[in-house]
Amino acid sequence: MAGNLINVNETINRGTIDIGGAGNIETTTHTGKLLHGRRALLRLDVDPSQGAADRLDIGSTVDLRGRLAVYFMDVLHAQKTHKATIITAGGGVSSRSRSAFRIVGGNPAEELALSYPDSETVKLRFAIDFANDAIQDEANDNQRSLAEYIQRLYLARPHGLDGYDELFKGFAATPDMAAYLASLDVLGAEVYADTQVTSLYSSLLFNESLLSCGRHDSTYKFSAEDRCGWLGFQADRFDQDDTDQIQGFDASSARFLGGLQFEPAEDWFFGAAVSYEDTTLDQSNGLAHADGWQVNGGLLAKRQLGPALFAASLSFGHAGFDVKRSGLGGSVARGDQEIWLVSGQVRGEYAFERKNWYAKPRLDFGLDDLSARGLTEKGAGNLSLDVSGTDGVYPYLVPAVEIGSEYRFDSGMVVRPWVSFGLTQFLTDQAPTARAAFVGAPSSLGSFTSTGDLAQTTFDLNAGIDLIGKSDWGVSAFGMGRFADHADAYGGGLKFRIAF
């Protein structure tokens, strides 16, 4: 419906009325009655830069039962909330119009609302808010933080911020909430929190591997320690499920380890170990990939008191990740992340022996101090991220029990199958985070936060077999699994050791 005057007695609309045509702000006068049917559509444009909207003036009565579709002519100047009259009716607006007339379609960032200030007028309130209440209700914490950051950028545009017009247009053109939230996931920094989770997990495995060098010919054969050198290989996979808060990811690692243990005084043991690993990480949505490495080194001390063993270790880790994120418009952002770890752990265990069987309960307490250095991405223009450095301290307890047996052969070979059950319990609800901002944005606008998921409790299951030769060499093979509500890990390894 275009033109300044429609001179008819009555119109029954069962199709579409487009006031003034697309891209124009017009006022159209309809002299008679108008019935806007239940399936009918009224289409109008709004111009936020002028605070104006298409308008339909009805000379008689209007009964609005159908739908209203609103189109923004300019999304770059809709920071302010405007209210414009869109319908007047000299004979009045029917009372059921207030409940039957409804806005349809639109973008999640559009804030649209109808009001009826009197019996003859319909007004439309309109604005763009990239973090409005509807988005806040549907978004998870990471998406919400980024949406609020984009809204701060948007509000800064009238004050000189440039370089993000295509970002605003792109978000304003997303067809529904699911697409809107998916676009937020593309821009987020969650992968830089995921890499911290995998580094913490690697540190836990290394601390466990420090405690080696058992012997088989002592009075307390299931708890005794020895002087030895050892080499090992491990491979594992960590799977983090998608949740309503984070994107899932999987990480595969292969690590080589080696160490020495000495006995400078009777029943006192000191040792050192190192490891190197390669890690590949992929987010489940395919938006991010990381190739990483990690080096760990550690020192340990042990005190043997009959069937009891007390141990303490201190280790250091250094990791690097080459991260690639798929951005909007086909761009690829690249960042080099560096992580440092300091870990301390103490253990107490006691072996209950009965002939060729044993049960060995133990308790570990550990503390991981992780520091992720800041970085600046390249490759995605103004949407590349400037990621701040973050620090976190992660205390944990690991109660467990190991059960096993021993079989001796005439050749002198000793075979020890074993299985252990336990859990890893982090003592705080802290999870790794990444704080980031777009490289082209002023620091005064702050940053957004992407938080990873670190399972507070994991159930641990390990099983293996140790082969010990009469010349004090040994070979161990083991498998392991760790299981949490939304994550699991599994893997295995081999270890070779020789006493000296």
Buried (B, 14 or more C-beta within 10 A) or exposed (E): BEEEEBEEEEBEBEEEBBBBEEEEBBBBBBBBBBBBBEEBBBBBBBBBEEBBBBBBBBBBBBBBBBBBBBBBBEBBBBBEBBBBBBBBBEBBBBEEBEEBBEBEBBBBBBBBEBEBEEEBBBBBEBBBBBBBEBBEEBBBEBBBBBBBBBBBBBBBBEEEBEBBEEBBEBBBEBEEBEEBBBBBBBBBBBBBBBBBBBBBBBBBBBBBBBBBBBBBEEEBBBBBBBBBBBEBEBBBEBBBBEEEBBBBBBBBBBBEBBBBBBBEEEEEBBBBBBBBBEBBBBBBBEBBBBEBBBBBBBBBBBBBEEBEBBBEBBBBBBBBBEBBBBBBEEBEBBBEBBBBBBBBBBBEBBBBBEEEEBBBBBBBBBBBBBBBBBBEBEBBBBBBBBBBEBEBEBBBBBBBBBBBBBEBEEEEEBEBEBBBBBBBBBEEEBBBBBBBBBBBBEEEBBBBBBBBBBBBEBBBBBBBEBEBBEEBEBEBEBBBBBBBEBBBBBBBBBBBBBBE
